[in-house]
Amino acid sequence: MTSSSITYIYYKRKNIYRNYPQETATVKWINDETVEISDHIFNVKQDTFNANDRSN
């Protein structure tokens, strides 16, 4: 096996959804970049949600 045949995938951990004191959430992946969490749709590369932040 040569080094050119190895693929490296790096995923940076990122919190995209915060809705305290919600204890459970429904999660549905729409495609590789889009997820629906408790009726909110996000592009995981750019969107976030914080229920305590009034600018959402």
Contact map, one row per residue, 1 for C-alpha under 8 A:
11101000000000000000000000000000000000000000000000000000
11111100000000000000000000000000000000000000000000000000
11111100000000000000000000000000000000000000000000000000
01111110000000000000000000000000000000000000000000000000
11111110000000000000000000000000000000000000000000000000
01111111000000000000000000000000000000000000000000000000
00011111100000000000000000000000000000000000000000000000
00000111110000000000000000000000000000000000000000000000
00000011111000000000000000000000000000000000000000000000
00000001111100000000000000000000000000000000000000000000
00000000111110000000000000000000000000000000000000000000
00000000011111000000000000000000000000000000000000000000
00000000001111100000000000000000000000000000000000000000
00000000000111110000000000000000000000000000000000000000
00000000000011111100000000000000000000000000000100000000
00000000000001111100000000000000000000000001001111000000
00000000000000111110000000000000000010000000000111000000
00000000000000111111000000000000000000000000000011100000
00000000000000001111110000000000000000000000000011110000
00000000000000000111111000000000000000000000000000110000
00000000000000000011111000000000000000000000000000000000
00000000000000000011111110000000000000000000000000000000
00000000000000000001111110000000000000000000000000000000
00000000000000000000011111000000000000000000000000000000
00000000000000000000011111100000000011000000000000000000
00000000000000000000000111110000000111000000000000000000
00000000000000000000000011111000001111000000000000000000
00000000000000000000000001111100001110000000000000000000
00000000000000000000000000111111011100000000000000000000
00000000000000000000000000011111111100000000000000000000
00000000000000000000000000001111111000000000000000000000
00000000000000000000000000001111110000000000000000000000
00000000000000000000000000000111111000000011100000000000
00000000000000000000000000001111111100001111000000000000
00000000000000000000000000111110111110001111000000000000
00000000000000000000000001111100011111111100000000000000
00000000000000001000000011110000001111111100000000000000
00000000000000000000000011100000000111110000000000000000
00000000000000000000000000000000000111111000000000000000
00000000000000000000000000000000000111111100000000000000
00000000000000000000000000000000011110111110000000000000
00000000000000000000000000000000011110011111011100000000
00000000000000000000000000000000111000001111111000000000
00000000000000010000000000000000111000000111111100000000
00000000000000000000000000000000100000000011111000000000
00000000000000000000000000000000000000000111111100000000
00000000000000010000000000000000000000000111111110000000
00000000000000111000000000000000000000000101011111000000
00000000000000011110000000000000000000000000001111100001
00000000000000011110000000000000000000000000000111111001
00000000000000000111000000000000000000000000000011111101
00000000000000000011000000000000000000000000000001111100
00000000000000000000000000000000000000000000000001111111
00000000000000000000000000000000000000000000000000111111
00000000000000000000000000000000000000000000000000001111
00000000000000000000000000000000000000000000000011101111
